[in-house]
Every structure is written in C-alpha cells, then in structure tokens.
Amino acid sequence: MHTRKRLMAQEADAFVALPGGIGSIDELAEITTWCQLNIHGKPIVVYNVDGYYDNFFKMIQGFVDCGFLSEKNGQIIKVANSVEEVLEIIENYEIPEGRFNLKWETT
C-alpha cells in the first residue's frame, strides 16, 4: 500500500479528498504528513460535501489547540465546499511555511 501511495504522490499535481472511509483518511493523513515533512509541496484539498469532513477539521484544530501541531501545519489541508473552490484552491496554492526539510531521492 505504501508503494502505491508513494507512486500516487510522485505522479500527482495535487490531492483532492472526497468523502470516504478509513482508507481515505489514511491516504489524507499520509500525504499531509509528507507535506509537513517537505517530501512534497503539492496542494491538498478536501472537498467537504455537505459538511462531511467538518468533524475531521475540528479534530485537526484540536491538535493545534493542544500543541501537537503548529498553526501553520494545521493549515496544510485546504477545505473546499464546491468544485469551483477546489479548482480555485489548486490554482492559487502557495506552499505552506514551517515545514521540515526531508526529501525522497528518486531512482
């Protein structure tokens, strides 16, 4: 599974999460961690259809509030409530500050 996610990360220009289950959360968490570690700097957008991810974002804010995640890293994932917002976020994306400096070597 990790190999598949790594290939997805290398080939993608952006990541858009749609409503899903544990697998979607796993992929979203891993790709966000890779951004936090500076393995990639690609947009990560959650398409929050009908507020599906509202509680997820409350959890992320809880990490920030408790000091487990910096405010800047807490903003790595962008939220969109329409397809138009998804596209706008991707088109205007700026790489978040405050990330670590790890790089994967490609072979």
KOLKOLVO-388177 format. One record per atom (N, C-alpha, C, CB): z, x, y; residue number from 1. Coordinates in Angstrom, 1 decimal. Each point is the difference from the previous one (the first is absolute). Glycine has a CB too. Layout:
N
SITE     up   east  north pos
SITE      Z      X      Y NUM
...
! end
This chain:
107
SITE     up   east  north pos
SITE    0.0    0.8   -1.2   1
SITE    0.0   -0.8    1.2   1
SITE    0.0    0.9    1.3   1
SITE    1.2   -1.8   -1.3   1
SITE   -0.4    2.8    1.2   2
SITE    0.0    0.9    1.2   2
SITE   -1.3    0.6    0.3   2
SITE    2.4    0.6   -0.5   2
SITE   -3.2   -0.2   -0.6   3
SITE   -1.3    0.6    0.2   3
SITE   -0.9   -1.0    0.7   3
SITE    0.3    1.4   -2.0   3
SITE   -0.2   -2.7    1.6   4
SITE   -0.9   -1.0    0.6   4
SITE    0.4   -0.2    1.5   4
SITE   -0.2   -1.2   -2.3   4
SITE    1.5    1.2    2.6   5
SITE    0.4   -0.2    1.4   5
SITE   -0.4    1.2    0.8   5
SITE    1.9   -1.4   -0.7   5
SITE   -1.8    2.6    0.1   6
SITE   -0.5    1.2    0.8   6
SITE   -1.5   -0.1    0.3   6
SITE    1.9    1.4   -1.1   6
SITE   -2.7   -1.8    0.1   7
SITE   -1.4   -0.2    0.2   7
SITE   -0.3   -1.0    1.1   7
SITE   -0.4    0.7   -2.4   7
SITE    1.2   -1.8    2.3   8
SITE   -0.2   -1.1    1.0   8
SITE    0.3    0.6    1.4   8
SITE    0.7   -1.7   -1.7   8
SITE    0.4    2.5    1.8   9
SITE    0.4    0.6    1.3   9
SITE   -1.1    0.9    0.5   9
SITE    2.4   -0.2   -0.6   9
SITE   -3.0    1.0   -0.2  10
SITE   -1.0    1.0    0.4  10
SITE   -1.3   -0.7    0.4  10
SITE    1.0    1.7   -1.5  10
SITE   -1.3   -2.8    0.9  11
SITE   -1.3   -0.6    0.3  11
SITE    0.0   -1.1    1.1  11
SITE   -0.5    0.4   -2.4  11
SITE    1.7   -0.9    2.7  12
SITE    0.2   -1.1    0.9  12
SITE   -0.1    0.5    1.5  12
SITE    1.4   -1.2   -1.7  12
SITE   -1.9    0.4    2.6  13
SITE    0.1    0.3    1.4  13
SITE    1.2   -0.7    0.6  13
SITE   -2.5    0.2    0.1  13
SITE    3.0   -1.3   -0.7  14
SITE    1.2   -0.7    0.4  14
SITE    0.5   -0.8   -1.2  14
SITE   -0.9   -0.2    2.4  14
SITE    2.2   -0.3   -2.2  15
SITE    0.6   -0.7   -1.1  15
SITE    0.4   -1.4    0.6  15
SITE    0.8    2.2   -1.2  15
SITE   -1.2   -3.2    0.5  16
SITE    0.4   -1.4    0.4  16
SITE    0.7   -0.6   -1.2  16
SITE   -1.9   -0.2    1.7  16
SITE    3.1   -0.2   -1.5  17
SITE    0.8   -0.7   -1.1  17
SITE   -0.1   -1.5    0.2  17
SITE    1.6    2.0   -0.2  17
SITE   -2.0   -2.7   -0.8  18
SITE    0.0   -1.5    0.0  18
SITE    1.2   -0.5   -0.8  18
SITE   -2.5    0.0    0.2  18
SITE    2.8   -1.2   -0.1  19
SITE    1.1   -0.6   -0.8  19
SITE   -0.2    0.4   -1.5  19
SITE    0.4   -1.9    1.7  19
SITE    0.7    2.3   -2.3  20
SITE   -0.1    0.4   -1.4  20
SITE    1.5    0.1   -0.5  20
SITE   -2.2    1.2    0.3  20
SITE    2.2   -0.5   -1.5  21
SITE    1.3    0.1   -0.7  21
SITE    0.6    1.4    0.1  21
SITE   -0.7   -1.8   -1.5  21
SITE    1.4    2.2    0.5  22
SITE    0.7    1.3   -0.1  22
SITE   -1.1    1.2    0.1  22
SITE    1.9   -1.0   -1.4  22
SITE   -3.0    0.8    0.8  23
SITE   -1.0    1.1    0.0  23
SITE   -0.5    0.2    1.5  23
SITE   -0.7   -0.6   -2.3  23
SITE    0.5   -0.5    3.0  24
SITE   -0.4    0.2    1.4  24
SITE    1.1    0.7    0.8  24
SITE   -1.4   -2.1   -0.2  24
SITE    2.7    1.7    0.0  25
SITE    1.1    0.7    0.7  25
SITE    0.0    1.5   -0.4  25
SITE    1.3   -2.2    0.1  25
SITE   -1.5    2.5   -1.4  26
SITE    0.0    1.4   -0.4  26
SITE   -1.0    0.8    0.7  26
SITE    0.8   -0.8   -2.2  26
SITE   -2.1    0.2    2.2  27
SITE   -1.0    0.7    0.7  27
SITE    0.2    0.2    1.5  27
SITE   -1.6   -0.9   -1.7  27
SITE    2.1   -0.2    2.3  28
SITE    0.3    0.1    1.4  28
SITE    1.1    1.0    0.3  28
SITE   -0.6   -2.4    0.2  28
SITE    1.6    2.4   -1.0  29
SITE    1.1    1.0    0.2  29
SITE   -0.5    1.4   -0.1  29
SITE    1.7   -1.7   -0.8  29
SITE   -2.5    2.0   -0.3  30
SITE   -0.4    1.3   -0.2  30
SITE   -1.0    0.5    1.1  30
SITE    0.3   -0.4   -2.5  30
SITE   -1.2   -0.4    2.8  31
SITE   -1.0    0.4    1.1  31
SITE    0.7    0.2    1.3  31
SITE   -1.8   -1.2   -1.2  31
SITE    2.9    0.4    1.5  32
SITE    0.8    0.2    1.2  32
SITE    0.8    1.3   -0.1  32
SITE    0.1   -2.5    0.3  32
SITE    0.5    2.8   -1.4  33
SITE    0.7    1.3   -0.2  33
SITE   -0.9    1.1    0.2  33
SITE    1.5   -1.1   -1.5  33
SITE   -2.8    1.1    1.0  34
SITE   -0.9    1.0    0.2  34
SITE   -0.4    0.2    1.4  34
SITE   -0.9   -0.4   -2.2  34
SITE    0.8   -0.6    3.0  35
SITE   -0.2    0.1    1.4  35
SITE    1.2    0.6    0.7  35
SITE   -1.5   -2.0    0.0  35
SITE    2.7    1.6   -0.4  36
SITE    1.2    0.5    0.6  36
SITE    0.1    1.6   -0.3  36
SITE    1.2   -2.2   -0.3  36
SITE   -1.7    2.6   -0.8  37
SITE    0.1    1.4   -0.4  37
SITE   -1.3    0.8    0.6  37
SITE    1.3   -0.7   -2.1  37
SITE   -2.2    0.0    2.8  38
SITE   -1.1    0.5    0.6  38
SITE   -1.1    0.5   -1.1  38
SITE    1.4    0.7    1.9  38
SITE   -1.4   -1.4   -3.0  39
SITE   -1.0    0.3   -1.0  39
SITE   -1.3   -0.7    0.4  39
SITE    1.7    0.1   -1.8  39
SITE   -1.6   -1.2    2.6  40
SITE   -1.2   -0.7    0.6  40
SITE    0.5   -0.5    1.3  40
SITE   -1.1   -0.6   -2.3  40
SITE    0.1    0.2    3.1  41
SITE    0.2   -0.6    1.3  41
SITE   -0.8   -1.2    0.2  41
SITE    0.6    2.2    0.9  41
SITE   -0.8   -3.0   -1.9  42
SITE   -0.9   -1.1    0.0  42
SITE    0.8   -1.3    0.4  42
SITE   -1.6    1.1   -1.7  42
SITE    0.9   -2.1    2.3  43
SITE    0.7   -1.2    0.3  43
SITE    0.5   -0.7   -1.3  43
SITE   -1.4   -0.2    2.1  43
SITE    2.6   -0.4   -1.9  44
SITE    0.6   -0.8   -1.1  44
SITE    0.3   -1.4    0.7  44
SITE    1.0    2.0   -1.3  44
SITE   -1.6   -3.0    0.8  45
SITE    0.1   -1.3    0.6  45
SITE    0.5   -1.1   -1.0  45
SITE   -1.8    0.6    1.7  45
SITE    2.7   -1.4   -1.4  46
SITE    0.4   -1.1   -0.9  46
SITE   -0.6   -1.3    0.7  46
SITE    2.1    1.2   -0.9  46
SITE   -2.9   -1.9    0.1  47
SITE   -0.5   -1.3    0.5  47
SITE    1.0   -1.0   -0.5  47
SITE   -2.4    0.7   -0.2  47
SITE    3.2   -1.1    1.2  48
SITE    1.2   -0.9   -0.2  48
SITE   -0.4   -1.4    0.0  48
SITE    1.4    1.7    1.1  48
SITE   -2.1   -2.1   -2.2  49
SITE   -0.5   -1.4   -0.1  49
SITE    1.2   -1.0   -0.1  49
SITE   -2.1    0.8   -1.1  49
SITE    2.1   -1.7    2.0  50
SITE    1.1   -1.1    0.0  50
SITE    1.4    0.6    0.0  50
SITE   -1.6   -1.5   -1.1  50
SITE    1.8    2.7    1.7  51
SITE    1.3    0.6    0.0  51
SITE    0.5    0.6   -1.3  51
SITE    0.5   -1.6    1.8  51
SITE   -1.5    1.8   -2.8  52
SITE    0.4    0.5   -1.3  52
SITE    0.9    1.2    0.0  52
SITE   -2.2   -0.9   -0.8  52
SITE    1.9    1.9    1.7  53
SITE    0.7    1.2    0.1  53
SITE    1.1    0.1    1.0  53
SITE   -2.1    1.1   -0.7  53
SITE    2.5   -2.3    1.3  54
SITE    1.1    0.0    1.0  54
SITE    1.3    0.7   -0.5  54
SITE   -1.0   -2.1    0.9  54
SITE    1.4    1.8   -2.1  55
SITE    1.2    0.5   -0.6  55
SITE   -0.1    1.5   -0.3  55
SITE    0.5   -2.2   -0.9  55
SITE   -1.7    2.7    0.6  56
SITE   -0.3    1.4   -0.2  56
SITE    0.3    0.7    1.3  56
SITE   -1.7   -0.5   -1.8  56
SITE    1.2    0.0    2.9  57
SITE    0.1    0.7    1.3  57
SITE    1.5   -0.1    0.4  57
SITE   -2.4   -0.5    0.6  57
SITE    3.1   -0.5   -0.9  58
SITE    1.5    0.0    0.2  58
SITE    0.7    1.1   -0.7  58
SITE   -0.1   -2.5    0.4  58
SITE   -0.4    2.7   -1.7  59
SITE    0.6    1.1   -0.8  59
SITE   -0.3    1.4    0.7  59
SITE   -0.2   -1.5   -2.1  59
SITE   -1.0    1.7    2.5  60
SITE   -0.4    1.2    0.7  60
SITE    0.9    0.2    1.2  60
SITE   -2.4   -0.2   -0.8  60
SITE    2.6   -0.8    1.6  61
SITE    0.8    0.1    1.2  61
SITE    1.4    0.3   -0.4  61
SITE   -1.5   -1.6    1.2  61
SITE    2.0    1.0   -2.3  62
SITE    1.3    0.3   -0.5  62
SITE    0.2    1.5   -0.3  62
SITE    0.1   -2.3   -0.9  62
SITE   -1.2    2.9    0.3  63
SITE    0.1    1.5   -0.2  63
SITE    0.2    0.7    1.3  63
SITE   -1.5   -0.3   -2.0  63
SITE    0.7   -0.1    3.0  64
SITE    0.1    0.7    1.3  64
SITE    1.4   -0.3    0.6  64
SITE   -2.4   -0.3    0.4  64
SITE    2.9   -0.9   -0.5  65
SITE    1.3   -0.3    0.6  65
SITE    1.2    0.8   -0.6  65
SITE   -0.9   -2.3    0.5  65
SITE    0.7    2.5   -1.8  66
SITE    1.1    0.7   -0.8  66
SITE   -0.2    1.6    0.1  66
SITE    0.2   -2.0   -1.5  66
SITE   -1.3    2.4    2.1  67
SITE   -0.2    1.5    0.2  67
SITE   -0.7    0.6   -1.2  67
SITE    2.0    0.0    1.4  67
SITE   -2.5   -0.7   -2.3  68
SITE   -0.7    0.5   -1.2  68
SITE   -1.5    0.3    0.3  68
SITE    1.6   -1.2   -1.4  68
SITE   -2.1    0.7    2.6  69
SITE   -1.4    0.2    0.3  69
SITE    0.0    0.1    1.6  69
SITE   -0.9   -1.3   -2.1  69
SITE    0.1    2.3    2.6  70
SITE   -0.1    0.1    1.4  70
SITE   -0.8   -1.2    0.6  70
SITE    0.1    2.5   -0.2  70
SITE    0.1   -2.7    1.4  71
SITE   -0.7   -1.1    0.7  71
SITE   -1.5    0.2   -0.1  71
SITE    2.0   -0.3    1.6  71
SITE   -2.4    1.5   -1.3  72
SITE   -1.5    0.3   -0.1  72
SITE   -0.5   -0.2   -1.4  72
SITE    0.2    1.6    1.9  72
SITE    0.5   -1.1   -2.9  73
SITE   -0.5   -0.2   -1.3  73
SITE    0.1   -1.5   -0.5  73
SITE    0.6    2.4   -0.5  73
SITE    0.3   -3.1    1.1  74
SITE    0.1   -1.4   -0.2  74
SITE   -1.2   -0.8    0.5  74
SITE    2.4    0.2    0.1  74
SITE   -3.2    0.4    0.7  75
SITE   -1.2   -0.6    0.6  75
SITE   -1.3    0.5   -0.6  75
SITE    1.3   -0.3    2.1  75
SITE   -1.2    1.0   -3.2  76
SITE   -1.3    0.4   -0.7  76
SITE   -0.8   -1.1   -0.4  76
SITE    1.2    2.1   -0.8  76
SITE   -0.6   -3.1    0.2  77
SITE   -0.7   -1.2   -0.5  77
SITE   -0.2   -1.0    1.2  77
SITE    1.0    0.3   -2.4  77
SITE   -2.2   -0.6    2.6  78
SITE   -0.3   -1.0    1.0  78
SITE   -0.2   -1.4   -0.6  78
SITE   -1.1    1.9    1.4  78
SITE    1.5   -2.9   -0.6  79
SITE   -0.1   -1.4   -0.5  79
SITE   -1.1   -0.7    0.7  79
SITE    2.4    0.0   -0.6  79
SITE   -3.2   -0.8   -0.1  80
SITE   -1.1   -0.8    0.5  80
SITE    0.2   -1.4   -0.5  80
SITE   -1.6    2.0    0.2  80
SITE    1.4   -3.0    0.7  81
SITE    0.1   -1.4   -0.4  81
SITE   -1.4   -0.7   -0.1  81
SITE    2.2    0.0    1.1  81
SITE   -3.3    0.8   -0.9  82
SITE   -1.3   -0.5   -0.2  82
SITE   -0.9    1.1   -0.4  82
SITE    0.4   -1.8    1.7  82
SITE   -1.6    1.5   -2.2  83
SITE   -1.0    1.0   -0.4  83
SITE   -0.4    0.7    1.3  83
SITE   -0.8   -1.4   -1.9  83
SITE    0.7    0.7    3.0  84
SITE   -0.4    0.7    1.3  84
SITE    1.0    1.1    0.4  84
SITE   -1.2   -2.1    0.7  84
SITE    2.5    1.7   -0.9  85
SITE    1.1    1.0    0.3  85
SITE   -0.1    1.2   -1.0  85
SITE    1.4   -1.8    0.9  85
SITE   -1.7    1.6   -2.1  86
SITE   -0.2    1.1   -1.0  86
SITE   -1.0    1.0    0.5  86
SITE    0.6   -1.5   -1.9  86
SITE   -1.8    0.9    2.3  87
SITE   -1.1    0.9    0.5  87
SITE    0.4    0.7    1.3  87
SITE   -1.6   -1.5   -1.1  87
SITE    2.3    0.8    2.0  88
SITE    0.4    0.6    1.3  88
SITE    0.9    1.1   -0.3  88
SITE   -0.3   -2.2    1.2  88
SITE    1.3    2.0   -2.0  89
SITE    1.0    1.1   -0.3  89
SITE   -0.7    1.2   -0.6  89
SITE    1.8   -1.7   -0.4  89
SITE   -2.7    1.5   -0.5  90
SITE   -0.8    1.1   -0.6  90
SITE   -0.8    0.8    1.0  90
SITE   -0.1   -1.2   -2.2  90
SITE   -0.6    0.4    3.0  91
SITE   -0.9    0.6    1.1  91
SITE    0.8    0.8    1.0  91
SITE   -1.6   -1.9   -0.4  91
SITE    2.8    1.4    0.7  92
SITE    0.8    0.7    1.1  92
SITE    1.2    0.8   -0.5  92
SITE   -0.7   -1.9    1.5  92
SITE    0.6    2.3   -2.7  93
SITE    1.1    0.6   -0.7  93
SITE    0.3    1.4    0.6  93
SITE   -0.5   -1.2   -2.1  93
SITE    1.8    1.5    2.3  94
SITE    0.4    1.4    0.4  94
SITE    1.0    0.5   -1.0  94
SITE   -0.4   -0.5    2.5  94
SITE    0.2    1.7   -2.9  95
SITE    0.9    0.6   -1.0  95
SITE    1.4    0.0    0.5  95
SITE   -1.9    1.4   -0.9  95
SITE    2.9   -1.9    0.1  96
SITE    1.4    0.0    0.4  96
SITE    0.5    1.4    0.3  96
SITE    0.3   -2.1   -1.3  96
SITE    0.6    2.2    2.2  97
SITE    0.7    1.2    0.3  97
SITE    1.3    0.1   -1.0  97
SITE   -0.8    0.0    2.5  97
SITE    1.4    1.2   -2.5  98
SITE    1.2    0.2   -0.7  98
SITE   -0.1    0.1   -1.5  98
SITE    1.0   -1.3    1.8  98
SITE   -2.2    1.7   -2.3  99
SITE   -0.2    0.1   -1.4  99
SITE    0.3    1.4   -0.5  99
SITE   -1.8   -1.8    0.1  99
SITE    1.9    2.0   -1.3 100
SITE    0.2    1.4   -0.6 100
SITE   -1.3    0.6   -0.1 100
SITE    2.0   -0.7   -1.3 100
SITE   -2.1    2.0    0.8 101
SITE   -1.3    0.7   -0.1 101
SITE   -0.3    0.5   -1.4 101
SITE    0.4    0.7    2.4 101
SITE   -0.6   -1.6   -3.3 102
SITE   -0.5    0.3   -1.3 102
SITE   -1.4   -0.3   -0.2 102
SITE    2.3   -0.4   -0.9 102
SITE   -3.1    1.2    0.2 103
SITE   -1.4   -0.2   -0.2 103
SITE   -0.3    0.2   -1.5 103
SITE   -0.6    0.7    2.3 103
SITE   -0.2   -1.6   -2.9 104
SITE   -0.5    0.2   -1.3 104
SITE   -1.2    0.9    0.1 104
SITE    0.8   -2.3   -0.8 104
SITE   -0.8    3.2   -0.2 105
SITE   -1.2    0.9   -0.1 105
SITE   -1.0   -0.8   -0.8 105
SITE    1.3    2.2    0.2 105
SITE   -2.6   -2.2    0.2 106
SITE   -1.0   -0.6   -0.8 106
SITE   -0.7    1.1   -0.8 106
SITE   -0.3   -1.8    1.7 106
SITE   -0.1    1.4   -2.9 107
SITE   -0.7    0.9   -0.9 107
SITE   -1.4   -0.4   -0.2 107
SITE    2.1    0.6   -1.1 107
! end
